[in-house]
């Protein structure tokens, strides 16, 4: 990698509790990043093998077979989006928070040097794996910044963190303050979703959600930006304050 490329790149790191979460919630952001020529990396803490693979269990498949299926699906989705992907195989339902798992995430941060981090919300009464993933992601980001933390690589800067939209936003206290226009890449997001037949019921749900968020994006953007009638969007919450010299 040339010095110019390294200086201008904005690597995007996505920390996902399960193999499908990054697709439903952040595939648009990932596709936008890779189309700009930026690296995008997804870390799946688990395959979602116990809690998000009901169809496979009903078909009589065994645990290791289900893991393999979900891995293959997630890899195909990441390929469609142009993203790198890593699986930590930490188990789900429950996803247990451990110092060892946090340390692995620290090493990911140090190695990848993200400019932006996306992960789950800290509240989700329907799925404890999601806030567990978020807590570990945030702890790892802070530890990766500490010069004295014993892990390879240089101390991390302070990449902004955005929470992507949970499946039940109202119950998760999710009030988006960022609406991301994903219209140019929505077809790639849809193709990535279709790589996950284990959760086929989610395809139309997240297509409809992108339409609704697109309507909100246009309403908040004002009338003069020339946004398409069928604008599609993803919603995020920014955790840390934005730093700027100009209010816009």
C-alpha positions as CSV (number, residue, x, y, z in Angstrom):
1,X,0.0,0.0,0.0
2,X,1.4,3.4,-0.9
3,X,1.7,6.2,1.6
4,X,-0.9,8.2,-0.4
5,X,-3.4,5.4,-0.3
6,X,-2.9,4.8,3.5
7,X,-3.3,8.5,4.2
8,X,-6.5,8.9,2.2
9,X,-8.2,5.6,3.0
10,X,-11.0,5.6,5.5
11,X,-11.3,1.9,6.7
12,X,-14.7,0.9,8.0
13,X,-14.9,-1.7,10.8
14,X,-18.2,-3.4,11.5
15,X,-18.6,-5.5,14.7
16,X,-21.6,-7.8,14.3
17,X,-22.9,-10.1,17.0
18,X,-24.2,-12.7,14.5
19,X,-23.4,-13.6,10.9
20,X,-26.4,-11.8,9.5
21,X,-26.6,-8.6,11.6
22,X,-24.1,-6.6,9.5
23,X,-26.1,-7.3,6.3
24,X,-29.6,-6.1,7.5
25,X,-28.3,-3.1,9.4
26,X,-25.1,-1.8,7.7
27,X,-24.7,-3.3,4.2
28,X,-25.4,0.0,2.6
29,X,-22.7,1.8,4.6
30,X,-20.3,-1.1,3.7
31,X,-21.1,-1.0,0.0
32,X,-20.6,2.8,-0.1
33,X,-17.2,2.5,1.6
34,X,-16.0,-0.2,-0.8
35,X,-17.3,1.7,-3.9
36,X,-15.2,4.7,-2.7
37,X,-12.2,2.4,-2.7
38,X,-12.0,2.2,1.2
39,X,-11.4,-1.1,3.0
40,X,-14.3,-2.5,4.9
41,X,-14.0,-5.3,7.5
42,X,-16.7,-7.2,9.3
43,X,-16.0,-9.1,12.5
44,X,-18.8,-11.6,13.3
45,X,-18.5,-12.6,16.9
46,X,-20.8,-15.7,16.3
47,X,-22.5,-17.4,13.5
48,X,-26.0,-16.9,15.0
49,X,-26.1,-20.7,15.0
50,X,-28.4,-21.2,18.1
51,X,-30.6,-18.2,18.1
52,X,-30.9,-17.1,14.5
53,X,-31.0,-20.3,12.5
54,X,-34.4,-21.7,13.4
55,X,-35.1,-23.0,9.9
56,X,-31.9,-25.2,9.9
57,X,-32.8,-26.6,13.3
58,X,-36.3,-27.5,12.2
59,X,-34.7,-29.3,9.2
60,X,-32.8,-31.5,11.6
61,X,-29.3,-30.1,11.0
62,X,-26.6,-30.4,13.6
63,X,-24.7,-27.5,15.3
64,X,-21.5,-27.7,13.3
65,X,-23.4,-28.1,10.0
66,X,-25.5,-25.0,10.9
67,X,-22.3,-23.0,11.7
68,X,-20.9,-24.0,8.3
69,X,-24.1,-22.9,6.5
70,X,-24.2,-19.5,8.3
71,X,-20.5,-19.0,7.7
72,X,-20.9,-19.6,4.0
73,X,-23.9,-17.3,3.8
74,X,-22.1,-14.4,5.6
75,X,-19.0,-14.9,3.4
76,X,-21.1,-14.7,0.2
77,X,-22.8,-11.5,1.6
78,X,-19.4,-9.9,2.4
79,X,-18.1,-10.7,-1.1
80,X,-21.2,-9.1,-2.6
81,X,-20.4,-6.0,-0.6
82,X,-16.6,-6.1,-1.3
83,X,-15.8,-6.5,2.4
84,X,-13.3,-8.6,4.3
85,X,-14.8,-10.8,7.0
86,X,-13.5,-12.6,10.1
87,X,-15.4,-15.0,12.4
88,X,-14.5,-15.3,16.1
89,X,-16.9,-18.2,16.7
90,X,-17.6,-17.1,20.2
91,X,-21.1,-18.7,20.4
92,X,-24.5,-17.1,20.7
93,X,-27.6,-17.3,22.9
94,X,-25.8,-16.3,25.0
95,X,-22.8,-14.4,23.6
96,X,-20.7,-14.2,26.7
97,X,-18.5,-11.2,27.4
98,X,-14.9,-12.3,28.3
99,X,-11.6,-10.6,28.6
100,X,-10.2,-12.9,25.9
101,X,-12.8,-11.8,23.4
102,X,-12.3,-8.2,24.2
103,X,-8.5,-8.7,23.7
104,X,-9.2,-10.2,20.3
105,X,-11.2,-7.2,19.3
106,X,-8.4,-4.9,20.5
107,X,-6.0,-6.7,18.2
108,X,-8.5,-6.3,15.3
109,X,-8.7,-2.5,16.0
110,X,-4.9,-2.2,16.2
111,X,-4.3,-4.2,13.0
112,X,-7.1,-2.7,10.9
113,X,-6.8,0.9,12.2
114,X,-10.5,1.9,11.4
115,X,-11.5,5.4,10.6
116,X,-15.1,4.5,11.6
117,X,-16.6,1.8,13.7
118,X,-20.2,0.5,13.4
119,X,-21.8,-1.8,15.9
120,X,-25.1,-2.6,17.8
121,X,-27.0,-0.4,20.2
122,X,-26.3,-0.7,23.9
123,X,-30.0,-1.5,24.6
124,X,-32.0,-4.4,23.1
125,X,-34.5,-6.1,25.4
126,X,-35.2,-8.8,22.7
127,X,-31.6,-10.0,22.2
128,X,-28.9,-9.7,24.8
129,X,-26.2,-10.7,22.3
130,X,-26.5,-7.4,20.6
131,X,-25.7,-5.1,23.6
132,X,-23.0,-7.6,24.7
133,X,-21.3,-7.2,21.3
134,X,-21.6,-3.4,21.6
135,X,-20.1,-3.3,25.1
136,X,-17.1,-5.4,24.0
137,X,-16.6,-3.3,20.8
138,X,-16.6,-0.1,22.8
139,X,-14.2,-1.5,25.5
140,X,-11.9,-2.8,22.8
141,X,-11.8,0.6,21.1
142,X,-10.8,2.3,24.3
143,X,-8.2,-0.3,25.2
144,X,-6.8,-0.1,21.7
145,X,-6.1,3.6,22.3
146,X,-4.0,2.9,25.4
147,X,-0.3,3.1,24.7
148,X,0.4,0.7,27.6
149,X,-2.0,-2.0,26.4
150,X,-0.1,-5.1,25.5
151,X,-1.1,-5.8,21.9
152,X,0.7,-5.5,18.6
153,X,0.5,-2.3,16.6
154,X,0.3,1.4,17.4
155,X,-2.2,2.9,19.8
156,X,-5.5,3.6,18.0
157,X,-6.7,7.1,17.3
158,X,-10.3,8.0,18.2
159,X,-12.5,6.7,15.4
160,X,-16.2,7.7,15.7
161,X,-18.6,5.0,16.6
162,X,-22.1,4.7,15.1
163,X,-24.8,2.4,16.3
164,X,-26.8,0.8,13.5
165,X,-30.5,0.3,13.7
166,X,-31.9,-2.6,15.8
167,X,-34.8,-4.7,14.7
168,X,-37.2,-3.1,17.2
169,X,-36.0,0.5,17.3
170,X,-38.7,1.9,19.6
171,X,-38.1,-0.7,22.4
172,X,-34.3,-0.1,22.1
173,X,-34.5,3.6,22.6
174,X,-33.1,4.2,19.1
175,X,-33.5,7.8,18.0
176,X,-31.4,8.2,14.8
177,X,-29.4,11.3,14.4
178,X,-27.7,10.2,11.1
179,X,-29.5,9.2,8.0
180,X,-27.2,7.7,5.3
181,X,-28.3,7.8,1.7
182,X,-27.7,4.3,0.3
183,X,-29.7,4.7,-2.9
184,X,-26.7,4.2,-5.2
185,X,-25.8,0.9,-3.6
186,X,-29.2,-0.4,-2.5
187,X,-29.3,-3.2,-5.1
188,X,-26.0,-4.5,-3.7
189,X,-27.5,-4.5,-0.2
190,X,-30.5,-6.4,-1.5
191,X,-28.3,-9.0,-3.2
192,X,-26.3,-9.3,0.0
193,X,-29.5,-9.9,1.9
194,X,-30.5,-12.6,-0.5
195,X,-27.2,-14.4,0.3
196,X,-28.9,-15.2,3.7
197,X,-31.8,-17.6,3.0
198,X,-31.6,-18.8,6.6
199,X,-33.4,-15.5,7.4
200,X,-35.4,-14.9,4.2
201,X,-38.2,-13.3,6.2
202,X,-35.9,-10.4,6.8
203,X,-35.4,-9.5,3.1
204,X,-38.6,-7.5,2.6
205,X,-38.6,-6.1,6.1
206,X,-35.3,-4.4,5.6
207,X,-36.2,-3.3,2.1
208,X,-39.3,-1.6,3.4
209,X,-37.3,0.0,6.3
210,X,-34.8,1.5,3.8
211,X,-37.7,3.1,1.9
212,X,-39.1,4.6,5.1
213,X,-35.7,5.9,6.2
214,X,-35.3,7.3,2.7
215,X,-38.5,9.3,3.1
216,X,-37.1,10.7,6.4
217,X,-33.8,11.5,4.8
218,X,-35.5,13.6,2.0
219,X,-37.6,15.4,4.5
220,X,-34.6,16.3,6.6
221,X,-32.4,17.2,3.7
222,X,-34.6,19.9,2.3
223,X,-36.1,20.4,-1.2
224,X,-33.0,21.4,-3.2
225,X,-30.7,18.4,-3.1
226,X,-32.2,16.6,-6.1
227,X,-32.7,13.4,-4.2
228,X,-34.4,10.5,-6.1
229,X,-38.0,9.8,-5.5
230,X,-37.1,6.3,-4.4
231,X,-34.3,7.3,-2.0
232,X,-33.2,4.5,0.3
233,X,-31.4,5.1,3.6
234,X,-30.0,3.5,6.7
235,X,-30.3,5.1,10.2
236,X,-27.5,5.4,12.7
237,X,-26.9,7.0,16.1
238,X,-23.5,8.6,16.7
239,X,-22.1,7.9,20.1
240,X,-19.3,10.5,20.5
241,X,-19.6,14.2,19.6
242,X,-18.7,15.3,16.2
243,X,-15.8,17.7,16.1
244,X,-16.0,20.5,13.5
245,X,-15.1,24.1,12.8
246,X,-18.3,24.7,10.8
247,X,-21.9,24.0,11.8
248,X,-23.7,22.4,8.9
